[in-house]
Amino acid sequence: MLNEIFDIIHDLNEGKVIEAANKILQLIKDKDDEDLIRISSEIEKEIRAMREDDEILRVVRVETLDELKNVLLELKEARIRKIKVLIYDLLRRISNNNVLVVEAIKPKSDVRPHTYM
């Protein structure tokens, strides 16, 4: 299971958030924990919403298309960030706060440089 977790973290670091989401959903689909189920359903909902947003572009008038594209892009970025945070939470939960996993998912800005005097 640790290999799958690190594979998901690798996908997140490469910017493949949807692929990582699909992998973690497959990993936890057999779990009975109510919190895990809620978080995974929220991830699925956000992925579905992103797909549905793209469909609206086909029916919108040309005059508002550019503005709608900009709004949808901002919304997609926010949803991607939300999915990423939810994946991080799931990773911590299913790994039981494993030190290696927690360190691997830390943002790069939290890493302090090693300086010696």
C-alpha positions in Angstrom: 0.0 0.0 0.0 2.9 2.3 0.7 4.0 2.0 -3.0 0.6 3.1 -4.2 0.6 6.1 -1.8 4.0 7.2 -3.1 2.8 6.8 -6.6 -0.2 9.1 -5.9 2.2 11.6 -4.3 4.4 11.5 -7.4 1.4 12.1 -9.6 0.5 15.1 -7.5 4.0 16.5 -7.7 3.9 16.2 -11.4 0.6 18.1 -11.6 -1.5 15.1 -12.5 -4.2 15.8 -9.9 -7.1 14.0 -11.7 -5.0 10.8 -12.2 -3.9 10.9 -8.5 -7.6 11.4 -7.5 -8.6 8.4 -9.5 -5.9 6.3 -8.0 -6.7 7.2 -4.4 -10.4 6.6 -5.1 -9.6 3.1 -6.3 -7.3 2.6 -3.2 -10.0 3.5 -0.7 -13.1 2.2 -2.4 -13.3 -0.8 -0.1 -12.9 1.1 3.1 -15.8 1.4 5.5 -14.7 4.6 7.4 -17.5 7.2 7.0 -15.0 10.1 6.9 -13.1 8.5 4.0 -16.3 7.9 2.1 -17.4 11.6 2.6 -14.0 12.9 1.4 -13.9 10.5 -1.6 -17.4 11.5 -2.6 -16.4 15.2 -2.5 -13.5 14.4 -4.8 -15.8 12.6 -7.2 -18.2 15.5 -7.1 -15.6 18.0 -8.0 -14.2 15.9 -10.8 -17.8 15.5 -12.2 -18.4 19.3 -11.9 -15.2 20.1 -13.9 -16.4 17.8 -16.7 -19.9 19.4 -16.7 -18.4 22.9 -16.8 -16.8 22.2 -20.1 -20.1 21.2 -21.6 -21.7 24.6 -21.0 -19.2 26.2 -23.4 -21.0 24.6 -26.3 -24.3 26.4 -25.7 -23.1 29.9 -24.6 -23.3 32.8 -27.0 -20.1 34.0 -28.6 -20.3 37.4 -26.9 -19.9 35.9 -23.5 -17.7 33.0 -24.4 -14.3 34.6 -23.5 -15.5 35.8 -20.2 -17.0 32.5 -19.3 -13.8 30.7 -20.3 -11.8 32.9 -17.9 -14.3 32.3 -15.1 -14.3 28.5 -15.7 -10.5 28.5 -15.8 -10.4 30.2 -12.3 -13.0 27.8 -11.1 -11.1 24.8 -12.4 -7.9 26.0 -10.7 -9.8 26.3 -7.4 -11.3 22.9 -7.8 -7.9 21.4 -8.5 -6.5 22.9 -5.3 -9.5 21.6 -3.4 -9.1 18.1 -4.8 -5.4 18.2 -4.0 -6.0 19.2 -0.3 -8.6 16.4 0.0 -6.1 13.9 -1.4 -3.5 15.0 1.1 -6.0 14.5 3.9 -6.9 11.0 2.6 -3.2 10.1 2.3 -2.6 11.1 5.9 -5.6 9.1 7.1 -4.9 5.9 5.2 -1.2 5.9 6.1 -2.0 6.6 9.8 0.2 9.7 9.7 3.2 7.8 8.5 6.2 10.0 8.9 7.5 9.3 5.4 4.2 10.1 3.8 3.7 13.3 5.8 7.2 14.5 4.9 6.6 13.6 1.2 3.4 15.6 1.0 4.8 18.7 2.7 4.9 21.7 0.4 8.3 22.4 -0.9 8.4 25.8 0.8 8.1 24.2 4.2 11.5 22.5 3.8 14.1 24.4 5.6 17.6 24.7 4.2 20.4 23.0 6.2 22.8 25.7 7.1 25.9 25.2 9.2 27.9 27.8 11.1 
